[in-house]
Amino acid sequence: MSDTLAPLAGVKVLDLSRVLAGPWCGQLLADLGAEVIKIERPGSGDDTRHWGPPWLGEGLGESFESAYYLCANRGKRSVTVDMAHPEGQDLIKALVKDADVLLENFKVGGLKKYGLDYPSLKALNPGLIYCSITGFGQESPYAHRAGYDFMIQAMGGLMSLTGQPDEAPGGGPVKVGVAITDIFTGLYAANAVLAALYQRRDTGTGGHIDLALMDVQVGVLANQAMNYLTSHQVPQRLGNAHPNIVPYQAFATQDGHIIVAVGNDEQFKRFCQVIEQPTLCEDARFATNGARVANRDDLVPLLDAALALRGLDAWLAAFEAVGVPCGPINTLDRVFDDAHVKARGLKQTLPHPQAGSVDLVANPIRFNGQTLSATSAPPMLGEHTERVLDEIGISQEQRQALRAAGVI
């Protein structure tokens, strides 16, 4: 990313968060050009550094970083500081004085005992934007509880919508295959930080952003939440089917599964022509999407039988030729070998100080036709401690004392 493509150039972020939601926010801000300093505990660092295998360097006789850690920390600088020591707190406060943003995901009130809570740091830097990410927010009957993505997917209703119906083979609630609530929370956090930076331009003051994983999970229930609030009927698990659109699901072909996403009645007509069932779109039970939703149990078996007659590639070519949205269910090796993924540069290779290089997933945002991904690899633990201490004027004698005390 060139300097001309760094919308947040000059913005300084202190990332005190760990695991995924906060680091995901910090990585996005780094991709957008912010300077992000990741504050980590000496000797251990972010919990996810140890969440492996797999590891970078595995199979080469060495292991460096977990793949999990690598997914959310591109473009940052790592500084090791033990905030349990008063001297460590002083170092963080020195960094706060000219910081624009601080990200943290400690338990509610957890930073107050260190003097690193928002009221304390606001007194040092009134322009500071302080973003707190917790399971249940700063004010909640559950505020004292820890929040983990899997638990929040369950409590926030997502798992009640994901998986096969109870009566189907393999039926039961299922979590999403990635920590989607954490990721959504990170994206909401980054949006909130950008809004706060924009507001500060006019007011000169920062603010406290309060984000709860539970709130985000409920917030992204989207049409399913509105299905309930509108009808007062509790949505049920439909496997790969859609509650509001039919046919919009996976079907078995002779040699694999195809996703068909028919979004309107015209597409359904073309779909029926391809599967050589033109009378289906004339049947009153199936002529409109509302009718198809009401009569899905009659329609889907007919489509199952038709689509089982040909192979996956033949169906893909036939549907694509007439503009019926469809696609295969790719494994990740096929994803990264896909022509679109290659053309868009979604695999990014960056130099790494020990492994030589590391493959990462690039930021999907393009700005004036160019990617916004940061160009430095996720940092090794404490990789930038010395450089950052130089920047805040900590002498070599002071550093020796801090190391001896275990502060850095």
ChimeraX attribute file (.defattr): number of C-alpha atoms within 10 A of each C-alpha:
attribute: neighborCount
match mode: 1-to-1
recipient: residues
	/A:1	16
	/A:2	12
	/A:3	9
	/A:4	8
	/A:5	18
	/A:6	19
	/A:7	15
	/A:8	17
	/A:9	15
	/A:10	12
	/A:11	18
	/A:12	21
	/A:13	26
	/A:14	23
	/A:15	25
	/A:16	21
	/A:17	24
	/A:18	24
	/A:19	19
	/A:20	26
	/A:21	28
	/A:22	27
	/A:23	28
	/A:24	25
	/A:25	27
	/A:26	34
	/A:27	26
	/A:28	26
	/A:29	29
	/A:30	29
	/A:31	28
	/A:32	24
	/A:33	25
	/A:34	24
	/A:35	22
	/A:36	27
	/A:37	24
	/A:38	29
	/A:39	25
	/A:40	23
	/A:41	20
	/A:42	18
	/A:43	13
	/A:44	13
	/A:45	21
	/A:46	21
	/A:47	14
	/A:48	19
	/A:49	20
	/A:50	16
	/A:51	15
	/A:52	13
	/A:53	12
	/A:54	13
	/A:55	19
	/A:56	21
	/A:57	17
	/A:58	14
	/A:59	9
	/A:60	8
	/A:61	6
	/A:62	12
	/A:63	15
	/A:64	14
	/A:65	24
	/A:66	19
	/A:67	20
	/A:68	19
	/A:69	23
	/A:70	20
	/A:71	18
	/A:72	25
	/A:73	27
	/A:74	28
	/A:75	26
	/A:76	30
	/A:77	26
	/A:78	24
	/A:79	24
	/A:80	23
	/A:81	26
	/A:82	22
	/A:83	22
	/A:84	13
	/A:85	16
	/A:86	13
	/A:87	16
	/A:88	19
	/A:89	18
	/A:90	15
	/A:91	19
	/A:92	19
	/A:93	18
	/A:94	15
	/A:95	18
	/A:96	21
	/A:97	16
	/A:98	15
	/A:99	21
	/A:100	23
	/A:101	26
	/A:102	24
	/A:103	26
	/A:104	20
	/A:105	23
	/A:106	16
	/A:107	19
	/A:108	20
	/A:109	14
	/A:110	13
	/A:111	17
	/A:112	12
	/A:113	9
	/A:114	16
	/A:115	16
	/A:116	19
	/A:117	17
	/A:118	23
	/A:119	15
	/A:120	14
	/A:121	20
	/A:122	20
	/A:123	11
	/A:124	15
	/A:125	19
	/A:126	16
	/A:127	23
	/A:128	27
	/A:129	27
	/A:130	25
	/A:131	25
	/A:132	25
	/A:133	27
	/A:134	26
	/A:135	27
	/A:136	24
	/A:137	23
	/A:138	19
	/A:139	11
	/A:140	11
	/A:141	9
	/A:142	12
	/A:143	17
	/A:144	17
	/A:145	14
	/A:146	13
	/A:147	20
	/A:148	17
	/A:149	24
	/A:150	19
	/A:151	15
	/A:152	24
	/A:153	24
	/A:154	17
	/A:155	14
	/A:156	21
	/A:157	17
	/A:158	23
	/A:159	19
	/A:160	21
	/A:161	22
	/A:162	20
	/A:163	21
	/A:164	20
	/A:165	17
	/A:166	13
	/A:167	8
	/A:168	11
	/A:169	8
	/A:170	10
	/A:171	15
	/A:172	17
	/A:173	18
	/A:174	18
	/A:175	18
	/A:176	15
	/A:177	6
	/A:178	10
	/A:179	16
	/A:180	17
	/A:181	27
	/A:182	30
	/A:183	21
	/A:184	19
	/A:185	27
	/A:186	25
	/A:187	19
	/A:188	16
	/A:189	26
	/A:190	21
	/A:191	15
	/A:192	17
	/A:193	25
	/A:194	16
	/A:195	11
	/A:196	22
	/A:197	23
	/A:198	13
	/A:199	14
	/A:200	17
	/A:201	11
	/A:202	8
	/A:203	10
	/A:204	12
	/A:205	16
	/A:206	22
	/A:207	20
	/A:208	17
	/A:209	18
	/A:210	16
	/A:211	22
	/A:212	23
	/A:213	26
	/A:214	25
	/A:215	16
	/A:216	21
	/A:217	23
	/A:218	17
	/A:219	12
	/A:220	15
	/A:221	15
	/A:222	10
	/A:223	12
	/A:224	18
	/A:225	16
	/A:226	12
	/A:227	16
	/A:228	12
	/A:229	11
	/A:230	10
	/A:231	9
	/A:232	10
	/A:233	9
	/A:234	12
	/A:235	16
	/A:236	15
	/A:237	21
	/A:238	18
	/A:239	18
	/A:240	14
	/A:241	20
	/A:242	14
	/A:243	16
	/A:244	16
	/A:245	18
	/A:246	27
	/A:247	24
	/A:248	18
	/A:249	18
	/A:250	19
	/A:251	21
	/A:252	19
	/A:253	20
	/A:254	12
	/A:255	12
	/A:256	14
	/A:257	18
	/A:258	22
	/A:259	20
	/A:260	21
	/A:261	20
	/A:262	22
	/A:263	16
	/A:264	14
	/A:265	17
	/A:266	13
	/A:267	17
	/A:268	23
	/A:269	19
	/A:270	19
	/A:271	24
	/A:272	17
	/A:273	16
	/A:274	16
	/A:275	16
	/A:276	11
	/A:277	16
	/A:278	15
	/A:279	12
	/A:280	19
	/A:281	20
	/A:282	13
	/A:283	12
	/A:284	10
	/A:285	18
	/A:286	22
	/A:287	17
	/A:288	18
	/A:289	20
	/A:290	15
	/A:291	15
	/A:292	23
	/A:293	18
	/A:294	15
	/A:295	14
	/A:296	19
	/A:297	10
	/A:298	12
	/A:299	17
	/A:300	17
	/A:301	10
	/A:302	13
	/A:303	17
	/A:304	14
	/A:305	12
	/A:306	17
	/A:307	18
	/A:308	16
	/A:309	14
	/A:310	15
	/A:311	16
	/A:312	21
	/A:313	15
	/A:314	10
	/A:315	19
	/A:316	18
	/A:317	12
	/A:318	15
	/A:319	20
	/A:320	12
	/A:321	11
	/A:322	13
	/A:323	12
	/A:324	22
	/A:325	17
	/A:326	20
	/A:327	19
	/A:328	14
	/A:329	13
	/A:330	12
	/A:331	8
	/A:332	9
	/A:333	8
	/A:334	11
	/A:335	13
	/A:336	16
	/A:337	11
	/A:338	12
	/A:339	11
	/A:340	11
	/A:341	13
	/A:342	12
	/A:343	9
	/A:344	13
	/A:345	16
	/A:346	17
	/A:347	16
	/A:348	15
	/A:349	16
	/A:350	17
	/A:351	14
	/A:352	16
	/A:353	12
	/A:354	13
	/A:355	15
	/A:356	9
	/A:357	14
	/A:358	18
	/A:359	16
	/A:360	18
	/A:361	16
	/A:362	20
	/A:363	19
	/A:364	12
	/A:365	14
	/A:366	12
	/A:367	13
	/A:368	8
	/A:369	7
	/A:370	12
	/A:371	20
	/A:372	23
	/A:373	27
	/A:374	26
	/A:375	18
	/A:376	18
	/A:377	22
	/A:378	25
	/A:379	21
	/A:380	18
	/A:381	22
	/A:382	21
	/A:383	15
	/A:384	17
	/A:385	19
	/A:386	16
	/A:387	11
	/A:388	16
	/A:389	17
	/A:390	11
	/A:391	10
	/A:392	11
	/A:393	10
	/A:394	13
	/A:395	10
	/A:396	12
	/A:397	8
	/A:398	11
	/A:399	15
	/A:400	12
	/A:401	12
	/A:402	17
	/A:403	12
	/A:404	10
	/A:405	12
	/A:406	16
	/A:407	21
	/A:408	25
